[in-house]
Amino acid sequence: MSKVLIVNSSIKGEGSISRQLVETYKDSLLKADAKTQFIELDLGLNPLPVLSASNINGFFDNIGESAEASALAETVEARVSELEAADILVLGAPMYNFGMSALLKTWFDYVLRAGRTFRYTESGPEGLVKGKKAVVIETRDGKYSEGPASVMDFQEGHIRTLLGFIGITDVTFIRSEAMAFGPDIKAAAIESAAKALSELAAA
């Protein structure tokens, strides 16, 4: 029985293609193992507060008398604990302006925590969240995996770097891209991604 943490980060709610593909993968995992457990976050519906001067002390557990800092400390602990408990991390990751959404970047800001999910050593940083798999479901209106626009892909490398920094190196990227190139191309891209996710779950 696997524990799966799902993090959706689209602002489109039920109309999100990345969310639709996440549901495809979730259903396929359940077909493979009906006992699979899920924790689900929808950052589009319930965004995490960005780190700011009003709450940053909570990130470092310096709560004091600040309600904002106290709330942030509790939320950070919850998000880190969810990640630590999961066997598989699934990220629904639409591309916005050539990178990940601000919603997903904020989630990473919460879970990249020195002394908890990574540490610095004399030989450099070491990720502490090991032995996990990640599936990143990317949706893109353009085609960025290859061709002239690939130099504008600041999404995939950034996500891979952040995951690797905390010790998650077994990462599979599933892309549905070129979705603004016409309805037929969009439908084919979604179908291809859904098929890849179903095969991945069954493997």
N, C-alpha and C positions, 0 to 999 in steps of 0.2 A: 504494500500500500504506500503510495507516494503522497507527499504533501506539496501542493502547488500554490505558489503566490502569484496572483495575476494583478498586474498594474496597467490599467487602461489610462491613456493620457490624451485622448482626443477631446476637443471642445464641442464635438458634434452630437454627443449623446447617442441615442438609438440610431441615428443616421450615419454613424461612423463606420467606414469600411474596415478600419483596423479592429474595431470592437467586434464587427461581424466575423472577422477571421479568427479573433481570439475565441469566440464562441464555437467556431468550427473545431478549433484545436481542443477546446475543453470537452466538447461532445465526443471527439475521437479518443481522448484519454479515458473518458468514462466507459466507452465501448471496450477499450483494452483492459480496463480494471475498474469495475463498478465501485470499488471501495476508495478510489482516489478522493482525497480531501482538498478543498479549495479555500483559500482566503483571497478575497477580491477587493481591490481598491479601484474606484473610478474617480480619477483626479479631475476630470472635467466637471463632474457633478459635485464633488467634494474636494476642492483644491486645498493643498497644504499652504499655510501662511509662509510667504517668502521670508528669508532671514533678513532682519533689519535691525536698526539701532534699538528699537523698542523691545525686541525679544531675544537678541543674540545671546544674552547672558544665560538664558535657559538652555541653549545648545551646549554650553560648557558647565551646566549644572550650578551656575551661580544665580540661584533663583531670587534670593533676597525677598523683597516685598512686592515684586512686580508680578501682576497676574498674567501678563503676556509671556514673561519668561517661564513661569510655572507651567502654563499650558503648553508651551513649546517643549519643555523638558519631558512632559508626559507623552506628547505626540512622537517625539524623536525616539523615545524608548519603545513605544509600540511599533513603530515602523522597523526599527532595527531588530526587534524580537521576532517580528513576522518573517523577516529575511533569514534570520538565523535558523528558524524552525523549518523552513521550506527545503524540499529536495530539488524542486524545479522552480525557476523564476521565469514568468512569461510577461514580456513587455509588449503592450500594444502601442506602437510608436509611429504616429504619423510624422511626416516631415513638414516643418513650418519654416519658411525662409532659409532653406538649405541646412537646417539642423533639427535637433529634437525640440519638442515643445517645451516652453518654459515650465509647464506643469511637471513634466518628467524630470527636467533638470533640477527642480526644487526637491523632488523625491530623492534624487541622487545626493543633493546637498545634505539631506537628513541622514542618509544611511552611510555615507562616507565619514566614518567617525574614528578618529585616532584612538588607538588603544582598545578598540572594540571590533571594528571590521578591517582595520589595517594598523600596522605599527611601523615605526621607523627603527632601523637597526644600523649597526656600524657598516653593514654592507649595502644599505639602502632600504627602501620600503618593502614590507612584506604583507601580502593580503592574508586575512584571517578567516575569511568566509570561503572555506575550501570544500571540495567534494560535492559541489552542486552543479547543475546544468542550467543554462539559460536559453530561452527561445525568444528571439526578438522579431516581432512581426512589424515590418516597415511598410507604410503606404506612402506613395509619392505620385504627384501629378505628372512629373517629368521622368526622364530616364537618366539615372545617375550612377548606376552600377558599372556602366561602361560608356565609351563614346566621349564626345566633347564636353558634356556636362559633368563628367565624373570629377573634375577638379573642384566642382562646387558642392560636393558631398561632404558636408561637415557633420553629418549625423552618425553614420555607421562607425567611423573611426573613433569618434568621441565616446559613443556608447561602449564600444569594445574596450577602449582604454580605461574607462571608469569601472567596468566590471572586472577587468583584469587586475586593476589596482587593489581591489578588495579580495582577490583570489579566485574569481569565477572566470575560468579560461575555457571551459567547455561551452562554447556559445554557437548557436545556430541562428543565422539570419535568414528569414523568409521575406521576400519582397513582392509587393504588388505595385508595380510602377508603370509609368507612361499612361496613367489613367485619364489624363486630360487630352489624349491624342485621338479621341473618338470613342463612341459607345462600344464598338466591337472590340477595340483594343482593351478598353477598360474591363469589359466582361471576361475577356480571355485572361487578363492579368489576375483578376480575382479568382477565376476558376483554377488557374495554375497554382496560385498560392494556397488555395484551399486543398488541392490535391496533395501538394507537398506537405502540408500540415497533417493531413490524415495519414500519409505514409510515415511521417516522423513519429506520430503517436503509436502507430502499430509496430514500429521497429523494436 
